[in-house]
Amino acid sequence: MTSLARWACFITHDWGSDELGRDNHERAGRVAAALQEAGLAVWFDENELSGDVNAQMAEGIEESATVAVMVTSRYVTKVTGRGPSGANDNCKYEFDYALLRKGVERMIPIVMEPRCRNTSEWKGAVGGKLGPKLYIDLSEDGPAFEAGIDRLIDEIVKLAGAELPDSSGSELGAGHPQPRRATGIADVSTKPLATLDDREVCALLDGLRLNALAKTCKQHAITGADLACASDADLAHLGVALPMQRRRLLAQIDALRRTGVRLDALRGPTAGGASGGAGDEAPPPVQPRHAAGPSSEALRAMPWADLVATLRAAGRADTRTAERCLRVVVARASDGVNGEGGCGSAARGAAADAGAFGALVEAMGEHAAHAGVQELACAALIQLAAGADAAGISRKQAAADAGALGALVGALTAHREHVGVALSASWAIGNLCIGTDAAGLARKQAAADAGALGALVGALGEHSARANICEQAIKALGNLVATAATTTAASSPTAAAASTAAAAPRARTEESVDGALAAAVTDASLLALDRQRDALDAGVLGPLLAAMRKHAAHVGVQRFACMLLLNLASLADQTNGGLARRQAIVASGATALVVEALRAHRSGDAKTAEWAAQLIGVLVAGVDHAAPARKRAAIDAGALGALLGALSAPAPDQNGGAAHPPAVVENALRSLGAIIAGPDVPGPAGAAARAQAAVNAGARTTLDRIAAGALSDSLVAARAREVGELIRGLLAHAAHADVPSVGAAPSVGSARRRAGAAYAPREPSFGGAADADGAHPLELSALNSSAAPLGALLTPVVPAEAVATLDAAQSRKARRVPAPQP
């Protein structure tokens, strides 16, 4: 008879960080925990080995059926003998000994970081021996990670074959102990965890190799009932110091509550109390992932109605079936296979009709403590509610009606530290909160009422090093605080009056309000202001700006950070509260980061450039006493150069197109106008100094080139008025600024002909950012796209004294005469 392996799999891995800064040991531990949950015995270093390390590693390899090689760049380097420990590195020893004892056939390559997907980069023995083999990809977090684990389980079962113990466990007696959390296939003879006495608890913990904890529990007479309701804090008080160990132990306890404790785990020499030995009893099993419920193949063959019914029937005790169902839901909603619609949209509609949203919310409630189920359910909600067309919006509403928003916030709150849950839940919340119609605004408010703002801010802070999570959390926050009111022009008297009346929606009084004004102040706009205030109260600016600094090159983070800031700083709110939010954003240092986002992405991502250019103007706009300081701060942060860079395109391309989209040009011109225009004060923040700064930055040259059509005729036709306003603004301060010679248009002669009427620079008006993903995009309705004759719009109107001073300045320049000194 074929002898049974002591372990189904030996895991060899590097303990350091991977290329994305993730803890590779922690991720390897997640793989080991999943294999254990599948009923497979695993050799894995949860803690640093002590004593005869080489002997322990050699024994583990010799008595394992397979070896899982977790490939990272650091691991490959170490196996070549070029790591810090040279030829004495443990990774090299494990790999070399596995080749000797198990051969390439029993070694399973697993890619743990994206760059290692290219096997040609695997150097030395790892590349030579494992490069030709098909690898399992665990480089990404989220559903792809879970799917990879399933493939790993299948591969281990296929390679190990008859060496895995059978379900009777007859060959796993005291003479063949199970180490390190490892289990064979579950014994059907079990005992409920809550019925264990203190001696049995000690035996159980000894079997889990938690000898110190077993001793502590013996001292305090901890029973199975105590262990079944233990919390993280309880385990910390009992001496389990590492948070990761506590989380894993809590997951084991949860599994034991559901499946019971195998009786042979309670027998043996340690049953009378914690002996302090290495632990000779097999630890208790959990329900094997491959032992119950329909197979993945059977689930994939089911129509949607049967698949949804199977998910509902899984219940709290059958986590494995729930996970398999959810993976099939995600896959089918993504590609629309199985004959129920040839595309994802049709498959999503069929799933919704079959009641999938209700089943998903029920599964999240039934398995609230299981991070894997939560992650997959979030991913399923993302796929099923995808789409910006009418059908997609309808599915978003169906998901919200089924209670998905509350379930998502609950998952994100309970599993905030879990990378996959944080990513998928943030993504799903943002997706459901798209829309600025009445239903869309109601979904935003429902999410806020469920606590989404605080949960998302917490996830953003918790995972600040992970750009993908930052992107999704920021996007969701931006969608949550958006409202149709952000599209209203700041200069609209009705909107301004309405927002003024909405200054304190939480403290509404019985004061009389004019009837026309009351009609403009809707409950939705009041609640939107509440959400914007709540976001700032939740501390969003700190982690948001930290993410912008850390991920300056990441397009998604920068794009949606600008969107979120735009919605928080909305000029539609002309109350003191709205001004206070803009002041808080500026005071936090956001202006410099927005300027850098525009500078870095103005040619690479049109939407980032559009929103960043617009946001600069929104932050500096206003006629309040602090406005000149905000404008000067933007200048000091380099805003003029960044905005002019967004306008200064190289030569038009071969098709005659502009280098920057019209929306970018439009917003850059308006923001330049916002910096130059506005109240005048003495000193460097005054209008004259701001105009001089613009001139020094090359504004006149750029604007003249646009006016003359030197960059693109489309820019002149679309933005003639803005160019004219800006040039008039600069010329209005010619008496104070050493304005260089004027370009092709407008000429100084035209300025002289129209001299006499003083020019008063006007504050431009701005719209709001769009909801992410393009559903119900907010139109920049306040922006003027007048096609009035170019000559009439570009004729500056300046004081006669200014023209005389300008003429004198040009004459001195021609004669190279220095300007008179005061």
C-alpha positions, 0 to 999 in steps of 0.5 A, spaced: 500 500 500 502 506 498 504 510 504 501 516 506 505 523 506 505 526 513 504 533 509 500 534 503 504 540 501 511 544 504 511 551 502 518 555 501 518 562 500 521 569 502 519 572 508 521 579 505 516 584 502 515 583 494 515 589 489 509 592 491 511 593 498 506 587 500 508 582 506 510 576 502 510 572 509 503 574 510 500 573 503 504 566 504 500 565 510 494 566 507 495 561 502 497 556 508 491 557 511 486 556 505 490 550 504 488 548 511 481 550 510 481 545 504 483 539 509 490 539 506 496 538 511 501 544 510 508 545 512 509 552 513 513 557 518 509 561 522 514 563 526 522 563 525 525 556 526 529 555 532 534 549 534 536 544 528 533 548 522 536 544 517 533 538 520 526 541 521 526 543 513 529 537 511 524 533 515 518 537 512 520 536 505 522 529 505 515 527 508 511 532 504 507 530 498 508 536 494 513 543 494 509 549 493 515 554 491 513 561 492 516 565 486 518 572 488 525 576 485 528 576 492 526 568 492 530 567 485 536 571 488 536 567 494 536 561 491 542 563 486 546 564 492 547 571 491 542 573 497 545 577 503 546 570 506 550 567 500 550 559 499 547 559 506 540 562 505 534 557 507 531 559 501 536 556 497 537 550 502 529 548 501 529 549 493 535 545 492 533 539 497 526 539 494 529 538 487 534 532 490 528 529 494 522 530 490 524 532 483 521 537 479 515 533 478 512 534 485 514 542 485 509 547 484 511 554 481 507 560 484 508 567 482 507 572 488 508 578 484 507 581 477 514 582 475 515 574 476 509 573 471 515 573 465 519 566 467 524 569 462 526 573 468 527 567 473 534 566 473 539 560 476 536 554 478 529 557 479 528 558 472 532 552 469 528 547 473 521 551 474 521 556 468 518 551 463 512 549 467 505 552 468 505 556 474 499 558 478 498 566 479 497 569 486 500 576 484 494 579 485 489 580 491 482 580 490 478 574 487 484 572 482 488 570 489 482 566 491 481 563 484 489 561 484 488 558 491 483 553 488 487 551 482 493 550 487 488 545 491 487 542 485 494 541 483 496 538 490 490 533 490 492 531 483 500 530 484 499 527 491 494 522 489 494 516 493 499 519 498 493 523 501 490 520 507 483 517 506 477 520 510 477 515 515 483 517 518 485 510 519 493 511 518 493 518 522 494 515 529 498 516 534 504 513 531 503 518 525 503 525 528 500 531 524 504 537 525 503 545 524 496 546 524 496 541 518 490 536 517 488 530 513 481 529 510 476 531 516 474 525 521 466 524 521 466 523 529 466 530 532 464 533 538 462 540 539 467 545 541 462 548 546 462 542 550 469 541 551 472 541 558 478 545 560 483 538 559 480 537 552 481 544 550 489 543 553 489 537 548 486 541 542 491 547 543 497 542 544 495 539 537 495 546 534 502 547 537 500 553 541 503 550 547 504 556 551 497 558 550 495 551 552 498 552 559 495 559 560 488 556 558 490 550 563 491 555 569 485 559 568 481 553 567 478 555 560 473 551 557 470 550 550 465 554 551 469 560 553 474 559 547 468 559 542 466 566 544 473 568 545 474 575 542 481 578 539 482 582 546 481 575 550 486 572 546 491 578 547 490 577 554 491 570 554 498 571 551 497 571 543 501 577 542 501 577 534 495 580 531 496 576 525 496 569 530 490 572 533 486 573 527 488 566 524 486 563 531 479 566 531 478 563 524 480 556 526 475 557 532 470 560 528 471 553 523 471 549 529 464 552 532 461 550 525 464 543 524 466 541 531 472 538 533 475 531 531 475 526 537 482 523 535 485 530 536 482 530 543 486 523 545 493 522 546 498 523 551 497 531 552 489 530 554 491 530 561 493 537 560 498 541 556 505 538 556 509 543 553 511 538 548 511 539 540 504 536 540 503 529 537 496 529 536 493 532 529 489 538 530 482 539 529 479 539 522 475 544 518 470 542 513 474 540 507 473 545 501 472 539 496 468 535 500 461 538 500 456 541 496 456 541 488 462 542 484 465 548 481 463 544 474 456 543 476 455 550 478 457 553 472 452 548 468 446 551 472 442 556 470 442 562 474 435 561 478 439 554 480 445 557 482 442 563 486 438 557 490 444 554 491 447 560 494 441 561 498 441 554 501 449 554 503 447 557 509 452 559 515 455 552 515 457 551 508 462 556 507 465 552 501 459 552 497 458 559 498 465 561 496 464 556 490 457 559 488 460 566 488 466 565 484 461 562 479 457 568 479 463 573 478 465 569 472 459 569 469 457 576 470 463 578 467 463 574 460 456 572 460 457 564 458 453 558 459 448 561 454 444 566 458 446 572 454 452 572 449 455 578 453 456 580 460 450 585 460 445 580 458 448 575 464 447 580 469 440 582 467 438 574 468 442 574 474 438 580 477 431 577 475 433 570 478 434 574 485 442 574 485 442 581 489 438 578 495 442 572 495 448 576 495 446 580 501 444 574 505 450 570 504 454 576 506 450 576 513 450 569 514 458 569 513 459 576 516 466 573 519 468 570 513 473 575 509 473 570 503 466 570 502 465 578 503 471 579 498 467 575 493 460 577 494 463 584 494 466 582 487 460 579 485 456 586 486 461 590 482 460 585 476 452 584 477 451 592 478 456 594 472 454 598 467 452 606 466 446 605 461 439 604 463 439 597 465 446 598 469 443 604 473 436 599 474 441 594 477 444 598 481 438 601 484 436 593 485 442 592 489 441 598 493 433 596 494 436 589 496 440 592 502 447 591 498 450 598 501 449 596 508 452 589 507 458 593 503 459 598 509 459 592 514 464 588 510 468 594 510 468 596 517 469 588 520 474 587 515 478 593 514 485 590 514 483 585 509 486 587 502 481 584 498 475 586 502 478 593 502 479 593 495 472 590 493 468 593 498 470 600 496 469 599 489 462 596 490 460 602 494 463 607 489 459 603 483 453 603 487 453 611 488 454 613 481 448 618 479 445 625 480 438 623 479 433 623 484 434 615 485 442 616 485 442 621 490 438 617 494 443 611 494 449 616 496 445 618 502 443 611 504 450 609 503 452 615 508 447 613 513 450 606 513 456 609 515 460 609 508 464 615 509 467 613 515 469 606 513 472 609 506 476 614 510 478 608 514 480 604 509 484 609 505 488 610 511 489 603 513 491 601 506 495 608 504 501 604 501 496 600 496 495 604 490 489 600 487 485 601 494 486 608 495 484 609 488 477 605 489 476 608 496 477 615 493 473 614 487 467 612 492 468 618 496 468 622 490 461 619 488 458 620 495 459 627 496 457 629 489 450 632 487 447 635 481 448 642 485 455 642 483 454 643 476 450 650 478 454 656 476 457 659 482 455 666 479 447 663 478 443 668 483 438 663 484 443 657 486 447 662 490 441 664 494 439 657 495 446 655 498 446 661 502 439 659 505 442 651 506 447 654 510 446 649 516 441 644 514 442 640 520 439 645 524 433 647 520 428 653 523 421 655 522 424 662 519 420 664 513 423 663 507 421 666 500 417 661 496 421 662 490 427 661 494 424 655 498 423 651 491 430 652 489 432 649 496 431 641 495 432 636 501 437 633 496 442 639 496 441 640 503 443 632 504 449 633 499 452 639 504 451 634 510 455 629 506 461 634 504 461 636 511 461 629 514 467 627 509 471 633 512 469 631 519 471 624 518 478 626 517 478 625 509 483 630 507 489 627 511 489 620 508 487 623 501 493 628 501 498 622 503 495 618 498 496 623 493 503 624 495 505 617 495 502 615 489 504 621 485 505 617 478 498 613 479 493 616 474 487 613 478 489 616 485 491 623 482 484 623 477 479 621 483 483 625 488 482 631 484 474 629 483 473 628 490 476 635 492 472 638 486 466 636 489 468 638 496 470 645 494 464 646 490 462 653 488 455 651 488 455 652 496 456 660 497 455 659 504 460 660 509 460 653 510 462 652 503 468 657 503 470 654 510 471 647 506 475 651 501 479 654 506 480 648 509 482 644 503 487 650 501 490 650 508 491 642 508 496 643 502 492 641 497 493 646 492 501 644 491 499 637 490 493 639 485 498 643 481 503 637 481 498 633 478 496 637 473 504 638 471 505 630 471 499 628 468 497 634 463 499 630 457 498 623 459 491 623 462 486 628 459 481 627 465 486 628 470 488 634 467 481 637 466 479 636 473 486 639 476 486 645 472 478 646 474 480 645 481 486 650 481 480 655 479 475 653 484 480 653 490 482 660 489 475 663 486 472 668 491 471 675 493 472 674 500 478 677 504 482 671 504 481 670 496 488 674 495 492 670 499 489 663 496 490 666 489 498 668 491 498 661 494 497 658 488 502 662 484 507 660 489 505 653 488 507 653 481 500 654 478 501 659 473 506 655 470 502 648 470 496 652 467 500 655 461 503 648 460 496 645 459 495 651 454 502 651 451 502 645 446 507 643 441 506 644 434 499 641 432 499 633 430 499 631 423 491 631 423 491 638 425 488 636 432 490 640 438 495 637 443 490 638 449 483 636 449 478 642 449 476 641 456 483 642 459 484 648 455 477 651 457 479 650 465 486 652 464 483 659 461 478 659 467 483 658 472 488 663 470 482 668 470 481 666 477 488 667 479 488 674 476 481 677 477 478 678 483 480 683 489 486 687 489 490 689 495 497 692 497 503 687 496 504 681 493 497 678 493 494 684 489 491 684 482 497 687 479 502 683 482 498 677 480 498 680 473 505 681 473 507 674 475 502 671 470 506 675 465 513 673 468 510 666 467 509 667 459 502 668 459 502 674 454 506 669 449 501 663 450 495 667 450 497 671 444 499 665 440 492 662 442 489 668 439 493 668 433 491 661 432 499 659 432 497 653 436 490 651 434 484 654 430 479 650 434 482 653 441 480 660 438 474 658 436 472 655 442 475 659 447 475 666 444 472 670 450 476 667 455 482 669 451 480 676 450 478 676 458 485 674 460 489 679 455 484 685 458 486 683 465 493 683 464 493 689 460 489 693 465 495 692 470 500 695 464 501 701 469 504 696 474 507 691 470 513 691 465 508 688 460 513 685 454 511 687 447 504 684 444 503 679 439 499 678 433 493 679 436 490 684 439 495 689 438 497 695 442 493 700 436 487 696 438 488 697 445 489 705 444 482 705 439 478 702 445 481 706 451 477 710 456 473 705 459 476 702 465 476 694 465 474 690 471 476 683 471 471 678 472 471 672 476 470 666 472 464 661 474 466 653 474 462 647 474 463 640 478 466 634 477 463 628 474 461 622 478 466 616 476 465 611 471 461 616 466 454 615 469 450 621 469 456 625 467 455 632 470 455 637 464 460 644 465 453 648 464 456 654 466 462 655 462 461 659 456 462 657 449 460 663 445 462 663 438 461 671 437 466 674 432 473 673 435 475 680 433 470 683 438 471 679 443 479 680 443 479 688 443 481 690 450 478 695 454 483 699 458 484 706 461 487 711 457 493 712 462 495 704 462 495 705 454 500 711 455 504 707 460 504 701 455 506 705 449 512 708 454 514 701 456 515 699 449 518 705 447 523 704 452 524 697 450 526 699 443 531 704 445 533 700 451 532 705 456 531 703 463 525 704 466 524 710 471 526 708 478 521 711 484 
